Amino acid sequence: MRKNVIKTDVLIIGGGLSGLTLAGVLGQAGVNVAVIDRDPPISQLTEKYDARATALSYATQQVLESAGVWDAIKSRAEPLKDIRVADGASPLFLHFDESHSGGKPFGWNIENILLRKALFDNVKRLKKNVHHFAPVEIKKFTRDETSAGVMLKDGRRITAPLLIGADGRGSAVRKWLGIDVKTADYKQNAIVCTIAHAKNHHNVALEHFLPAGPFAVLPLTKSVDGKFRSSVIWSVHGPDAADIVRLPSEDFDAELQKLCGDHLGRVHCITNPRAYPLSLMHAERYTGERTALMAEAAHVIHPIAGQGLNLGMRDVALLSELIVTRLRLGLDIGAPSLLEEYENIRRADTHLMAAFTDGLNRLFSNNLKSIAAARHLGLGIVQKIPVLKGFFARQAMGLGGKAARPLRSKRL
């Protein structure tokens, strides 16, 4: 039986983007980590599994560098050098450029498939410290005074002083802990696709607020045949999404052209559009005995500001700093003091971001004339006041609030 028991420092349940990044940061720092995932890696590297692209904030880039993965993806990640925010047909808009970001990109845009492939390769590189179990199925969770763990259906048992739930919005870890969630259905769907276009995007990210929800166009690297590309996140009323994604390609392109205007020239969808329902979810607590939740196991926010994955990466940054600091001091990394510190810091930050994105969506996703007038006034004020623009620029870069060490120095 002892041969079937695997002991490690940290056990991560869920091998998604956030979970694999945490494994990379810890593995780089010499921490022994086990990651378990129910899906085989090869099945996760297809458009059918995940057709999205993600805007990585400047802070997230720092975390990915701490994980040792940035060099593998930087040539495929397109810098976001300018951000343009528009509201409906109003002539007023917000424009942020590198003068507001200290000469640095606000972030980078990359297809999830490319990021996931680099993370899989990274855990293979770190195989001395990081052990990736996939595909495996959990039979049950276990816990005692000194460890938490899982019993797998194949009979193996994996235990650690600290178990991390990074297993998404339907988290089995969260359910095992008996943690309730607060939810809100936005009754919106985000239609996601990649477009090719005739004109250069010049690294400008566009967020256009429309009555049904935000319409965002984010620059991607050129295709292998040299075509300009961008990713589209098009929020629509929930019932409309199915009809839109089933449109013939010519009609779908025509609808995209209306929304994009002519600044990119002629646009053409080059992937199969997919619709994802949008909702808000927040766990009532992030921790249990010897257990912590992170990323979408703990919080799901509206993608209106592109901060969903980036918020999870801030969980990665703090958890990794707390774990490595305590291990180097010979302290118990599953102790209540670590879990309490993580809970207090991350819940405060997440509450603010959830309220911010929820408020933006409610403020902009309507066509009420009285509210529109207030929005236009607000956009004009922010555009003219450098201090306010600097504040919003730092938020977009993921640098608001107290930064954990991987966000400050790229290393632990």
C-alpha positions in Angstrom: 0.0 0.0 0.0 2.9 2.4 0.7 3.9 2.2 -2.9 0.5 3.7 -3.8 0.9 6.7 -1.5 2.5 9.8 -3.0 3.5 12.6 -0.7 4.3 16.1 -2.0 4.5 19.7 -0.7 1.6 21.1 -2.6 -1.3 19.2 -4.3 -3.1 21.2 -7.1 -6.5 19.9 -8.2 -7.0 21.2 -11.8 -4.5 21.5 -14.6 -5.9 24.6 -16.3 -4.1 27.8 -17.1 -4.0 29.1 -13.5 -3.2 25.7 -11.9 -0.3 24.9 -14.3 1.1 28.4 -13.8 1.1 28.0 -10.0 2.8 24.6 -10.4 5.4 26.3 -12.6 6.1 29.2 -10.2 6.4 26.8 -7.3 8.5 24.3 -9.3 10.9 27.0 -10.3 11.4 27.8 -6.6 12.2 24.2 -5.8 8.9 23.2 -4.2 7.6 19.7 -4.8 4.2 19.9 -6.5 1.6 17.4 -7.8 -1.0 18.5 -10.3 -3.9 16.3 -11.2 -6.3 16.7 -14.1 -9.2 14.6 -15.4 -8.6 15.6 -19.1 -5.7 14.3 -21.2 -3.4 17.1 -22.3 -3.7 16.3 -26.0 -7.5 16.9 -25.9 -7.0 20.3 -24.4 -5.0 21.6 -27.3 -7.8 21.9 -29.8 -10.1 24.7 -30.8 -13.1 22.5 -29.9 -11.8 22.4 -26.3 -11.0 26.1 -26.0 -11.4 28.6 -28.9 -10.6 31.7 -26.9 -7.7 34.1 -26.7 -6.8 35.9 -23.5 -5.5 39.4 -22.8 -2.6 38.9 -20.4 -2.0 41.9 -18.2 1.5 43.3 -17.6 1.3 41.8 -14.1 0.3 38.4 -15.4 3.3 38.5 -17.7 5.5 38.9 -14.6 3.9 35.8 -13.1 4.4 33.8 -16.3 8.0 34.8 -16.3 8.3 33.6 -12.7 6.9 30.3 -13.9 9.6 30.0 -16.5 7.1 30.0 -19.4 7.2 33.5 -20.8 10.2 33.0 -23.2 8.3 30.1 -24.8 5.3 32.3 -25.7 6.5 35.9 -26.1 7.0 35.7 -29.8 3.3 34.5 -30.2 1.9 37.1 -27.7 1.0 40.4 -29.3 1.6 43.5 -27.2 -1.3 45.8 -26.3 0.2 49.2 -26.7 -2.9 51.3 -26.9 -6.4 50.9 -25.4 -9.4 52.7 -26.9 -12.7 52.7 -25.0 -15.9 54.0 -26.8 -19.5 54.2 -25.8 -22.2 53.5 -28.4 -22.4 56.2 -31.0 -20.9 58.9 -28.7 -18.0 60.9 -30.2 -16.4 60.8 -26.8 -13.9 58.1 -26.0 -11.0 57.2 -23.7 -7.6 56.6 -25.2 -4.7 55.1 -23.3 -1.2 54.8 -24.8 2.3 53.9 -23.5 2.6 57.4 -22.0 0.1 56.2 -19.4 1.8 52.9 -18.8 5.4 54.0 -18.2 6.4 53.0 -21.8 5.4 49.4 -21.2 2.7 47.4 -22.9 -0.6 47.2 -21.0 -0.5 43.5 -21.7 -0.3 40.9 -24.4 -3.0 39.0 -26.3 -2.5 35.3 -27.1 -4.6 32.2 -28.0 -5.3 30.0 -25.1 -4.2 26.9 -27.0 -0.7 28.4 -27.3 -0.5 29.4 -23.7 -1.8 25.9 -22.5 0.8 24.1 -24.8 3.6 26.2 -23.3 2.4 25.4 -19.8 2.3 21.7 -20.5 5.8 21.8 -21.9 6.9 23.8 -18.8 5.8 21.2 -16.3 7.6 18.5 -18.3 10.7 20.7 -18.1 10.2 20.9 -14.3 9.6 17.2 -13.9 12.1 17.0 -11.1 9.8 19.0 -8.9 6.4 19.0 -10.7 4.5 15.8 -11.3 1.5 16.1 -13.7 -1.1 13.3 -13.3 -3.5 13.3 -16.3 -5.9 12.0 -17.1 -6.9 10.7 -13.7 -10.2 10.6 -11.8 -10.7 11.3 -8.1 -12.5 8.7 -6.1 -12.6 10.8 -2.9 -11.0 13.6 -1.0 -9.1 12.9 2.3 -7.8 15.0 5.2 -6.2 14.5 8.6 -4.4 16.8 11.0 -1.2 17.1 8.9 -2.4 16.7 5.3 -5.1 16.9 2.7 -5.3 14.7 -0.4 -7.1 12.5 -2.8 -7.7 8.9 -3.5 -7.7 8.2 -7.2 -9.9 5.7 -8.9 -6.8 3.7 -9.9 -6.0 3.2 -6.2 -3.2 5.7 -5.8 -3.3 8.2 -2.9 -1.7 11.7 -3.1 -1.3 13.8 0.0 0.3 17.2 0.9 0.3 19.7 3.8 -1.7 22.0 1.4 -4.3 21.2 -1.2 -5.2 23.9 -3.8 -8.5 23.8 -5.6 -7.9 25.2 -9.1 -10.6 23.1 -10.7 -12.9 25.7 -12.2 -16.3 27.2 -11.6 -17.8 23.7 -11.0 -15.1 23.0 -8.4 -15.3 19.6 -6.8 -12.9 20.9 -4.1 -15.3 23.7 -3.2 -18.2 21.3 -3.0 -16.1 18.9 -0.8 -15.5 21.8 1.5 -19.2 22.7 1.6 -18.6 26.3 0.5 -21.6 28.0 -0.9 -21.4 30.5 -3.8 -23.2 33.7 -4.7 -24.1 33.9 -8.4 -25.7 36.3 -10.9 -26.7 35.4 -14.4 -26.0 38.3 -16.8 -28.3 36.9 -19.4 -25.5 37.6 -21.9 -23.3 35.3 -24.0 -19.9 36.2 -25.3 -19.4 35.2 -28.9 -15.7 34.5 -29.4 -13.8 34.2 -32.7 -10.6 35.2 -34.5 -10.8 37.5 -37.5 -8.4 38.3 -40.3 -8.4 41.9 -41.6 -6.9 44.0 -44.3 -5.4 46.8 -42.3 -2.8 46.8 -39.5 -4.3 46.9 -36.0 -1.2 48.9 -34.8 -1.5 47.1 -31.4 -4.6 48.9 -30.4 -7.2 47.1 -28.2 -10.7 48.3 -28.7 -13.6 48.0 -26.2 -16.8 49.4 -27.6 -19.8 49.4 -25.1 -23.1 48.6 -26.8 -26.6 48.2 -25.3 -26.4 44.4 -25.4 -22.9 44.3 -23.9 -19.3 45.1 -24.7 -17.7 44.4 -28.1 -13.9 44.0 -27.9 -11.3 43.6 -30.6 -7.9 42.6 -29.4 -4.8 42.4 -31.6 -3.1 39.1 -32.3 0.2 38.2 -34.1 0.1 37.8 -37.8 -0.9 34.4 -39.3 1.7 32.2 -40.9 0.7 33.6 -44.3 1.2 37.2 -43.1 -2.4 38.2 -42.5 -3.3 40.7 -39.8 -5.4 39.0 -37.1 -7.4 40.0 -34.0 -9.6 38.2 -31.5 -13.2 39.3 -31.0 -15.3 39.1 -27.8 -18.9 40.0 -28.8 -21.4 40.2 -25.9 -25.0 39.7 -26.9 -28.3 39.0 -25.2 -28.4 35.3 -24.2 -31.2 34.2 -26.6 -29.6 35.9 -29.6 -26.3 34.0 -29.4 -27.4 30.7 -30.9 -28.9 32.4 -33.9 -25.8 34.6 -34.5 -23.2 31.8 -34.4 -25.3 29.7 -36.8 -25.4 32.5 -39.4 -23.8 31.7 -42.8 -20.2 32.9 -42.9 -21.0 35.8 -45.3 -23.8 37.0 -43.0 -21.7 36.6 -39.9 -18.8 38.6 -41.5 -21.3 41.3 -42.5 -22.4 41.7 -38.9 -18.8 41.8 -37.7 -18.0 44.4 -40.3 -20.8 46.7 -39.0 -19.4 46.4 -35.5 -15.8 46.9 -36.4 -16.4 49.7 -38.8 -13.6 50.4 -41.4 -10.6 51.0 -39.1 -9.4 47.4 -39.8 -10.5 47.4 -43.4 -12.4 44.3 -44.6 -12.8 41.7 -41.8 -13.3 37.9 -42.1 -13.9 35.3 -39.4 -11.3 32.6 -39.7 -12.4 30.3 -36.8 -15.7 28.7 -35.8 -17.5 31.3 -33.6 -18.4 29.9 -30.1 -20.8 31.3 -27.5 -20.0 31.3 -23.8 -22.6 32.2 -21.2 -21.6 35.0 -18.8 -22.2 35.0 -15.1 -20.9 36.3 -11.8 -19.8 33.7 -9.2 -18.1 34.3 -5.8 -17.3 31.7 -3.2 -18.4 32.7 0.3 -14.9 31.7 1.5 -11.7 30.7 -0.2 -10.3 28.3 2.4 -11.0 25.2 4.4 -8.8 23.1 6.7 -5.4 22.7 4.8 -7.2 23.8 1.6 -7.4 26.9 -0.5 -9.4 27.8 -3.6 -8.1 29.9 -6.4 -9.0 31.3 -9.8 -12.5 30.2 -11.1 -12.9 27.8 -8.3 -13.2 30.9 -6.1 -14.4 33.7 -8.4 -15.9 34.3 -11.9 -16.3 37.8 -13.1 -17.7 39.5 -16.2 -15.0 39.7 -19.0 -15.9 43.4 -19.7 -12.4 44.5 -18.7 -10.6 41.3 -19.6 -9.5 40.6 -16.1 -10.8 37.1 -15.4 -7.6 35.1 -15.9 -5.5 38.0 -14.7 -7.4 38.0 -11.4 -6.6 34.3 -11.0 -3.0 35.0 -11.7 -3.0 37.4 -8.7 -4.1 34.4 -6.7 -1.1 32.5 -8.1 1.3 35.3 -7.2 0.2 35.6 -3.5 -0.1 31.8 -2.9 3.3 31.2 -4.3 4.9 33.9 -2.2 3.2 32.7 1.0 4.1 29.0 0.3 7.7 29.6 -0.6 8.4 32.0 2.3 7.0 29.6 4.8 8.8 26.6 3.4 12.1 28.4 3.6 11.5 29.2 7.2 10.5 25.6 7.9 6.9 26.5 8.7 3.8 24.5 8.1 2.3 25.7 4.7 -1.1 24.3 5.5 -1.4 26.2 8.8 -4.4 28.5 9.5 -2.1 31.6 9.5 -1.2 31.2 5.8 -4.8 30.4 4.8 -6.1 33.4 6.7 -3.6 35.8 5.2 -4.5 34.5 1.7 -8.2 34.7 2.3 -8.1 38.3 3.6 -5.9 39.7 0.9 -7.4 38.0 -2.1 -11.1 38.3 -1.1 -10.6 42.1 -0.7 -9.0 42.4 -4.2 -11.6 40.1 -5.8 -14.5 41.9 -4.2 -13.3 45.2 -5.7 -12.7 43.8 -9.2 -16.0 41.9 -9.2 -17.9 45.1 -8.1 -16.0 47.1 -10.7 -16.8 44.8 -13.7 -20.3 44.2 -12.5 -20.9 47.9 -12.2 -19.4 48.7 -15.6 -21.6 46.1 -17.3 -24.7 47.4 -15.7 -23.8 51.0 -16.4 -23.0 50.5 -20.1 -25.2 47.6 -21.2 -28.3 49.6 -21.7 -29.7 52.3 -23.9 -31.3 54.5 -21.3 -30.8 58.2 -22.4 -30.4 59.5 -18.8 -27.7 57.0 -18.0 -26.0 57.5 -21.3 -25.6 61.2 -20.6 -23.8 60.4 -17.3 -21.6 57.9 -19.0 -20.5 60.4 -21.7 -19.8 63.0 -19.0 -17.7 60.4 -17.1 -15.7 59.4 -20.2 -15.0 63.1 -20.9 -13.8 63.8 -17.4 -11.4 60.8 -17.2 -10.0 61.6 -20.7 -9.0 65.1 -19.5 -7.6 64.3 -16.0 -4.1 62.6 -16.1 -4.3 61.3 -12.6 -7.5 59.4 -13.3 -6.1 58.1 -16.5 -3.0 56.9 -14.7 -5.1 55.1 -12.1 -7.2 53.3 -14.7 -4.0 52.4 -16.7 -2.5 50.8 -13.6 -5.7 48.8 -13.1 -5.6 47.6 -16.7 -2.0 46.5 -16.2 -3.0 44.5 -13.1 -0.8 46.7 -10.8 -3.5 48.1 -8.5 -3.2 47.4 -4.8 -0.5 45.5 -3.0 1.6 43.4 -5.3 2.9 39.9 -4.4 6.6 39.2 -5.0 6.2 37.5 -8.4 4.5 40.7 -9.6 7.3 42.9 -8.3 10.5 41.0 -9.3 9.5 38.1 -11.6 11.0 35.7 -9.2 10.7 34.2 -5.7 
